[in-house]
Amino acid sequence: MVRRIFNQGKNTLFGSQESALSAAVILAISFFASALLGLVRDRSLAGIFGDSTELGVYFAANRLPNVIFNLLVIGSLSSALIPILSRYLKKGEEKSVWEVSNSLLNLNLVFFAILSVIIIVFASPISNLITLGKLDQEGLSLMTKITKICLLSQLILIVSSFLSSILQTFKRFFVPALTPVVYNLGIIGGIYLLSGKYGIFAPAWGMVAGALLHLLIQVPVAFALGYKPSLALDIKHQGVREVLKLLIPRTAGMAVNQLNLLVDTSLAVFVSAPSVIFFNFAQNLQNLPLNLFGVSFAQAILPTLSHQGDDEDLNKFKKTVLNCLHQTFFFIVPASVVLIVLRVPAVRLAYGAAKFSWPATLQTAYTLSFFAVSLFSQSLVYLFSRAFFALCDTKTPLKAGLASFLLNILLSIFFVTQLKFGVWGLGLSFTLSSFLNAGVLFFALDKKTGRFDRILLLSPALKIFFSALLMGISLYVPLKLLDKVVFDTTRTINLLMLTAIVSFFGLTAYLVFSYIFKVEQLGLIKKGWLKIKLVLDKKETSF
């Protein structure tokens, strides 16, 4: 029995997940666990530091290292790397997989080292530029110190993210799916263990600890697959050149997105230093369903789309895209409705610590509601971008991202400086630009793949949207009735009960209306339950 349990655990850690759905389930569960820990992390920050200026400085300081990391790795190198590695793996050329991986990793480390030196030397003027001169000398000094610590964590994450791309190429999704979980655990540990002595530096050092955990749990699986680190830097290798060719426009596209976030951070500081907290907390809350459903499904189908793109089977390719789109919509649209209707209870439950004030709660809730409106379009951007990456086209997402960036910047500046909307205006401008991005990508992909069947595209989507609309009514009515008549929501337990009861009404209504309108994606829940039941039955049999 012990050996059987050991073998099952070993197969889970080292075995491959061949289907896109099984990979998506693993990624979704991990994203959900990571998101919950992210809420614990943010609530811990709110409980210890409140809506203080120093917490706002911490978020602002973390932005630039994150920008560099995302430019070099997330969404750029990983998206360009996986399709090329998948092609070599499909041909049985594992040696090329390792040569390309090591060369690109070392190249990234060189670039990161150069950028880090520049940031460290010019930390003070760069910080002053990011905050638009709104911080005093003490605030600038604090920001530069935190930025330097954050750079160390990003260095470790670069190495770890390369291992994640390698493991995902071999369809080993389980261990990479655990990495964001242990990363957040490291930060939470840093907050609680170090904040008494190191104050706001505690979460920064927690990031370093989390990054080390992020790396260390992947090393055994990578080595088991045959990976061996080396100092190779063969930029003449055909695979390296192909990745770099794809990488240049994709990096430019990521630069647009990251500059977007950097400008939004600057404008949030322009409103007030604590506004950076409201913006980040709202974005982190909306990222929970976005990562759980939008990112996980899009990430899971990238290897499948890459194979179908190589085979030039556009009919299968389009079918995969549509299936993923509708599966994502089935979960992301009701999640969007829940966050819009229950925005204030959600923020209070997530961040409602004693030091996080009521005005701070309202500002975060308003910002969250505007982010939540565009959850479906944000998910589409992830899906369509990866569809283009699978077709080795990184220029189209760049053009769409550039158009979206320009619109967001113009609207953000106008809303904050002219209309005086406050930080929630940044959420509104982000949503409008997300609509544009998703629309441009869809019509470009539609043209490139020979037009999607409009009935197959729209019929399930409209059923899902209509079911979610009726769900919203089912949420709003009992919320208003119970809030005024039954529950005293000044107490956390009553607020939790109210949210749970109202959510139960709403989600039940969504499932009922989905059944009435014959939404095919409802079968995903049944399929998922049967898989869970099968696993439980196997465990009972093994014992």
C-alpha positions in Angstrom: 0.0 0.0 0.0 2.8 2.4 0.9 4.6 1.6 -2.3 1.4 2.2 -4.3 0.9 5.6 -2.6 4.6 6.4 -3.3 4.2 5.4 -7.0 1.1 7.5 -7.4 2.8 10.5 -5.9 5.8 9.9 -8.1 3.6 9.6 -11.2 1.8 12.8 -10.3 5.1 14.8 -9.8 7.0 13.3 -12.7 4.3 12.1 -15.1 3.0 14.0 -18.1 -0.5 15.4 -18.6 -1.3 14.7 -22.2 -4.8 16.3 -22.7 -5.3 20.1 -22.7 -8.3 19.7 -20.3 -6.3 17.8 -17.7 -3.4 20.3 -18.0 -5.9 23.1 -17.7 -7.5 21.5 -14.6 -4.1 21.2 -12.9 -3.2 24.8 -13.8 -6.6 26.1 -12.7 -6.4 24.4 -9.3 -2.9 25.8 -8.8 -3.9 29.3 -9.9 -6.8 29.1 -7.5 -4.6 28.0 -4.6 -2.1 30.6 -5.5 -4.8 33.3 -5.8 -6.2 32.4 -2.4 -2.7 32.6 -0.9 -2.3 35.9 -2.7 -5.4 37.2 -0.9 -3.9 36.0 2.4 -0.7 37.8 1.5 -2.6 41.0 0.6 -4.8 40.8 3.7 -1.7 40.3 5.8 -0.2 43.4 4.2 -3.4 45.3 4.8 -3.6 44.1 8.4 0.0 45.1 9.3 0.5 48.2 7.2 -3.0 49.3 6.4 -3.4 51.9 3.6 -0.2 53.6 4.7 2.2 55.5 2.4 5.0 52.9 3.0 2.8 50.1 1.6 2.1 52.2 -1.4 5.9 52.8 -1.8 6.4 49.0 -1.5 4.0 48.4 -4.4 5.6 51.2 -6.5 9.1 49.8 -5.8 8.2 46.4 -7.0 6.8 47.6 -10.3 10.1 48.2 -12.2 11.8 44.8 -11.3 8.5 43.2 -12.3 8.6 45.0 -15.6 12.1 43.7 -16.4 11.2 40.2 -15.4 8.0 40.2 -17.5 9.9 41.6 -20.5 12.5 38.9 -20.3 10.4 35.9 -19.4 6.6 36.0 -18.7 4.6 36.0 -21.9 7.6 36.9 -24.1 10.4 34.3 -23.9 8.2 31.5 -22.5 5.6 32.1 -25.3 8.3 32.2 -28.0 10.3 29.3 -26.5 7.6 26.6 -25.9 6.5 26.3 -29.6 10.2 26.0 -30.8 11.0 23.4 -28.1 7.8 21.5 -28.8 8.9 21.2 -32.4 12.3 19.8 -31.5 10.7 17.4 -29.0 8.2 16.2 -31.6 11.2 15.4 -33.9 13.0 13.5 -31.1 15.8 16.1 -31.0 16.1 16.4 -27.2 19.7 17.6 -27.5 18.6 20.7 -29.3 16.0 21.3 -26.6 18.7 21.5 -24.0 21.1 23.6 -26.2 18.4 26.1 -27.0 17.2 26.3 -23.4 20.6 26.9 -21.9 21.7 29.4 -24.5 18.6 31.5 -24.1 18.7 31.3 -20.3 22.3 32.5 -20.2 21.5 35.3 -22.7 18.6 36.5 -20.5 20.8 36.5 -17.4 23.4 38.7 -19.2 20.6 41.2 -20.1 19.2 41.1 -16.6 22.6 41.8 -15.1 23.1 44.8 -17.3 19.7 46.2 -16.6 20.1 45.6 -12.9 23.4 47.5 -12.7 21.7 50.5 -14.5 18.8 50.4 -12.0 21.0 50.1 -9.0 23.3 53.0 -10.1 20.4 55.3 -11.0 17.8 54.0 -8.5 17.0 57.4 -7.0 16.2 59.4 -10.2 14.4 56.4 -11.7 12.2 56.1 -8.6 11.5 59.8 -8.7 10.5 59.5 -12.3 8.1 56.6 -11.7 6.4 58.5 -8.8 6.2 61.7 -10.8 8.1 63.6 -8.0 5.3 62.9 -5.5 7.5 61.3 -2.9 9.7 63.1 -0.4 13.3 62.2 0.2 12.5 59.6 2.9 10.0 57.9 0.6 12.5 57.9 -2.3 15.1 56.3 -0.1 12.7 53.6 1.0 11.7 52.9 -2.6 15.2 52.5 -3.9 16.2 50.1 -1.1 13.1 47.9 -1.7 13.7 47.9 -5.5 17.2 46.5 -5.0 15.9 43.6 -2.9 13.2 42.9 -5.5 15.8 42.6 -8.2 17.4 39.7 -6.4 14.1 37.8 -6.3 13.5 38.4 -10.0 17.0 37.1 -10.8 16.1 33.7 -9.2 12.7 33.7 -10.9 14.2 34.0 -14.3 16.1 30.7 -13.9 13.0 29.1 -12.4 10.7 30.3 -15.2 13.0 28.7 -17.8 12.6 25.4 -16.0 8.8 25.9 -16.0 8.9 26.4 -19.8 11.0 23.2 -20.2 8.7 21.2 -18.0 5.6 22.4 -19.8 7.1 21.6 -23.1 7.4 18.0 -21.9 3.8 18.3 -20.7 4.8 18.2 -17.0 2.3 20.7 -15.7 1.9 19.7 -12.0 5.2 20.9 -10.5 5.2 24.2 -12.5 1.7 24.7 -11.3 2.9 24.5 -7.7 5.5 27.3 -8.2 3.2 30.3 -7.6 1.8 28.6 -4.5 5.2 28.2 -2.8 6.2 31.7 -4.0 3.3 33.2 -2.1 4.0 31.0 0.9 7.5 32.5 1.0 6.1 36.1 0.9 3.5 35.3 3.6 6.2 33.8 5.8 8.4 36.8 5.3 5.5 39.2 6.3 4.7 37.3 9.6 8.2 36.3 10.6 10.2 39.5 9.7 7.8 42.4 9.8 8.3 43.0 13.5 12.0 43.5 13.0 12.3 44.7 9.4 9.0 46.5 8.8 8.1 47.0 5.1 11.3 45.3 4.0 9.8 42.0 5.3 7.6 41.2 2.3 10.5 42.1 0.0 12.8 39.5 1.6 9.8 37.1 1.6 9.8 37.5 -2.2 13.4 36.3 -2.2 12.5 33.3 -0.1 9.5 32.5 -2.3 11.6 32.8 -5.5 14.1 30.2 -4.0 11.2 27.8 -3.3 9.9 28.5 -6.8 13.2 27.3 -8.3 14.1 24.4 -5.9 10.9 22.4 -6.4 11.4 22.2 -10.2 15.0 21.2 -10.2 14.5 17.4 -9.5 11.9 17.1 -12.3 14.0 19.0 -14.8 17.0 16.8 -14.0 14.9 13.7 -14.3 13.9 14.8 -17.8 17.6 15.1 -18.8 18.3 18.8 -18.3 21.8 19.8 -17.4 22.8 23.4 -16.8 25.7 24.8 -18.8 27.3 28.1 -19.6 26.6 27.7 -23.4 25.7 30.8 -25.3 25.3 29.6 -28.9 23.3 32.4 -30.5 24.1 30.9 -33.9 22.0 27.8 -33.2 19.0 27.7 -35.5 16.6 27.2 -32.6 18.0 30.1 -30.7 17.8 32.4 -33.8 14.2 31.3 -34.4 13.2 32.1 -30.8 15.0 35.5 -31.0 13.2 36.2 -34.2 9.9 35.5 -32.5 11.0 37.2 -29.3 11.8 40.7 -30.7 8.2 41.7 -31.6 6.8 39.8 -28.6 9.2 41.6 -26.3 8.1 44.9 -27.9 4.5 43.8 -27.2 5.3 43.0 -23.6 7.1 46.3 -23.3 3.9 48.0 -24.3 1.9 46.1 -21.7 4.5 46.6 -18.9 4.8 50.3 -19.8 1.0 50.4 -19.4 1.2 49.1 -15.9 4.1 51.4 -15.1 2.2 54.5 -16.3 -0.9 53.4 -14.3 1.3 53.0 -11.2 2.7 56.5 -11.7 -0.8 58.0 -12.2 -2.0 56.1 -9.1 0.8 57.8 -7.1 -0.2 61.1 -8.7 -3.7 60.6 -7.1 -2.0 59.6 -3.8 0.5 57.1 -2.6 -2.2 54.9 -0.9 -4.0 54.8 -4.3 -1.3 52.4 -5.5 -2.6 50.0 -2.8 -6.2 50.3 -4.0 -5.2 49.8 -7.6 -3.0 46.7 -6.8 -5.6 45.2 -4.4 -8.4 45.6 -7.0 -6.2 44.2 -9.7 -5.1 41.2 -7.5 -8.8 40.4 -6.8 -9.8 40.4 -10.4 -6.7 38.4 -11.3 -8.1 35.5 -9.2 -10.8 34.4 -11.7 -8.6 35.7 -14.6 -5.7 33.4 -13.7 -8.0 30.6 -12.6 -9.9 30.4 -15.9 -8.5 32.8 -18.5 -4.8 32.2 -18.2 -4.9 28.6 -17.2 -6.9 27.5 -20.2 -4.9 29.6 -22.6 -1.6 28.4 -21.2 -2.7 24.7 -21.2 -3.6 24.7 -24.9 -0.4 26.4 -26.2 1.4 23.1 -26.8 -1.6 21.6 -28.5 -2.1 24.7 -30.7 1.6 24.6 -31.5 1.4 21.0 -32.8 -1.8 21.8 -34.8 -0.1 24.9 -36.2 2.9 22.9 -37.3 0.6 20.4 -39.0 -1.2 23.3 -40.7 -4.5 21.8 -39.8 -6.5 25.0 -39.4 -9.8 23.3 -39.0 -8.6 21.5 -35.9 -6.8 24.7 -34.8 -10.0 26.8 -35.0 -12.0 24.1 -33.2 -9.5 24.1 -30.3 -9.6 27.9 -30.1 -13.4 27.9 -30.0 -13.6 25.1 -27.5 -11.2 26.9 -25.2 -13.0 30.2 -25.7 -16.4 28.8 -24.7 -15.0 26.8 -21.8 -13.3 30.0 -20.5 -16.4 32.1 -21.0 -18.5 29.6 -19.0 -16.5 30.3 -15.9 -15.1 33.8 -16.4 -18.4 35.6 -17.2 -20.3 34.6 -14.1 -17.1 35.4 -12.0 -17.2 38.8 -13.6 -20.8 39.3 -12.5 -20.1 38.1 -9.0 -17.3 40.7 -8.6 -19.4 43.5 -10.0 -22.5 42.9 -7.8 -20.6 41.8 -4.7 -17.7 44.2 -5.1 -17.9 45.8 -1.6 -18.4 42.5 0.4 -15.6 40.9 -1.7 -13.1 43.7 -0.8 -14.2 43.8 2.8 -13.7 40.0 3.2 -10.4 40.1 1.4 -8.8 43.2 2.9 -11.1 44.3 5.7 -8.5 44.5 8.4 -8.7 47.1 11.2 -6.0 49.3 9.6 -7.7 49.2 6.2 -10.2 52.0 6.4 -13.8 52.2 5.0 -12.9 54.9 2.3 -10.0 52.6 1.3 -12.5 49.7 0.9 -14.8 51.8 -1.3 -12.0 53.1 -3.5 -10.8 49.5 -4.0 -14.3 48.2 -4.7 -15.0 50.9 -7.3 -11.8 50.1 -9.1 -12.5 46.3 -8.9 -15.9 46.7 -10.5 -14.4 48.4 -13.6 -11.7 45.8 -13.9 -14.3 43.0 -13.6 -16.3 44.3 -16.5 -13.5 43.3 -18.9 -12.6 39.9 -17.5 -14.0 38.2 -20.6 -12.0 40.4 -22.9 -8.8 40.1 -20.9 -9.2 36.3 -21.2 -9.7 36.6 -24.9 -6.4 38.5 -25.2 -4.6 35.7 -23.5 -6.2 33.1 -25.7 -5.9 34.9 -29.0 -2.3 35.9 -28.3 -1.3 32.3 -27.7 -3.1 31.3 -30.8 -0.9 33.7 -32.8 2.2 32.5 -30.9 1.4 28.9 -31.9 1.3 30.1 -35.5 4.7 31.8 -35.0 3.2 35.2 -35.4 4.2 37.7 -32.7 3.7 40.8 -34.8 -0.1 40.9 -34.7 -0.4 40.8 -30.9 2.2 43.6 -30.8 0.1 45.8 -33.1 -3.0 45.1 -31.1 -1.2 45.7 -27.8 0.2 49.0 -29.1 -3.2 50.3 -30.1 -4.6 49.2 -26.7 -1.7 50.9 -24.9 -2.2 54.2 -26.6 -5.9 54.2 -25.9 -5.3 53.3 -22.2 -2.7 55.9 -21.7 -4.7 58.7 -23.2 -7.9 57.7 -21.3 -6.0 57.3 -18.0 -4.4 60.7 -18.2 -7.7 62.3 -19.2 -9.7 60.6 -16.5 -7.2 61.2 -13.7 -5.9 64.7 -14.5 -8.9 66.3 -16.3 -12.1 64.6 -15.0 -10.5 63.9 -11.5 -12.1 60.4 -11.5 -9.7 59.1 -8.9 -7.9 55.7 -9.0 -11.0 53.9 -10.3 -10.6 55.8 -13.5 -7.5 53.7 -14.2 -9.7 50.6 -14.0 -12.2 52.1 -16.5 -9.5 53.1 -19.0 -8.0 49.6 -18.7 -11.3 47.9 -19.4 -12.0 50.1 -22.5 -8.5 49.4 -23.9 -8.9 45.7 -23.2 -12.1 45.7 -25.4 -10.1 47.2 -28.2 -7.2 44.7 -27.8 -9.5 41.6 -27.8 -11.5 42.9 -30.8 -8.4 43.6 -32.9 -6.9 40.2 -32.1 -10.1 38.4 -32.9 -10.6 39.9 -36.4 -7.0 39.4 -37.2 -7.1 35.7 -36.2 -10.4 35.3 -38.0 -8.8 36.5 -41.2 -5.6 34.5 -40.7 -7.3 31.2 -40.1 -10.1 31.5 -42.7 -13.0 32.8 -40.7 -14.6 31.2 -37.7 -18.1 29.8 -38.1 -20.2 32.6 -36.6 -23.0 30.3 -35.4 -20.5 28.0 -33.6 -18.8 31.1 -32.2 -21.8 33.2 -31.0 -24.5 30.7 -30.1 -22.8 29.3 -27.0 -21.3 32.7 -26.0 -24.7 34.4 -26.1 -26.3 31.7 -24.0 -23.6 32.0 -21.4 -23.9 35.8 -21.3 -27.7 35.7 -21.0 -27.5 33.1 -18.2 -24.9 35.3 -16.4 -27.2 38.4 -16.7 -30.1 36.6 -15.1 -27.6 35.4 -12.4 -26.7 39.0 -11.7 -30.3 39.8 -11.0 -30.5 36.7 -8.7 -27.5 38.1 -6.8 -28.5 41.7 -6.6 -32.1 41.3 -5.3 -31.3 39.0 -2.2 -28.2 41.1 -1.5 -30.2 44.3 -1.0 -33.0 42.5 0.9 -30.8 40.6 3.3 -28.3 43.5 3.8 -31.0 45.8 5.0 -33.4 43.5 6.8 -31.6 40.4 8.1 -27.8 40.9 8.5 -25.8 43.5 10.5 -22.8 43.5 8.1 -20.6 45.5 10.4 -19.6 42.1 11.8 -17.4 39.9 9.7 -19.3 36.7 10.4 -22.5 38.3 9.3 -20.9 39.6 6.2 -19.5 36.2 5.4 -22.9 34.6 5.8 -24.6 37.2 3.6 -22.0 36.8 0.9 -22.2 33.0 1.0 -26.1 32.9 0.9 -26.3 35.5 -1.9 -23.5 33.7 -3.9 -25.4 30.4 -3.5 -28.6 31.9 -4.9 -26.7 33.4 -7.8 -24.6 30.4 -8.7 -27.6 28.1 -8.5 -29.5 30.4 -10.8 -26.6 30.4 -13.2 -26.5 26.6 -13.4 -30.3 26.4 -13.7 -30.5 29.0 -16.5 -27.5 27.3 -18.2 -29.4 24.0 -18.1 -32.6 25.7 -19.5 -30.7 27.3 -22.3 -28.8 24.1 -23.0 -25.3 25.5 -22.5 -23.1 22.7 -23.6 -20.2 23.8 -21.4 -22.3 22.8 -18.4 -21.0 19.3 -19.1 -17.6 20.4 -18.0 -18.8 20.4 -14.4 -20.2 16.9 -14.7 -17.0 15.7 -16.4 -14.9 17.3 -13.6 -17.0 15.7 -10.9 -16.7 12.3 -12.6 -12.9 12.6 -12.7 -12.8 13.6 -9.0 -15.1 10.7 -8.1 -12.9 8.3 -10.2 -9.8 9.5 -8.3 -11.5 9.1 -4.9 -12.8 5.7 -5.8 -9.2 4.6 -6.8 -7.9 5.9 -3.5 -10.6 4.0 -1.6 -9.7 0.9 -3.5 -6.0 1.3 -2.8 -6.6 1.5 0.9 
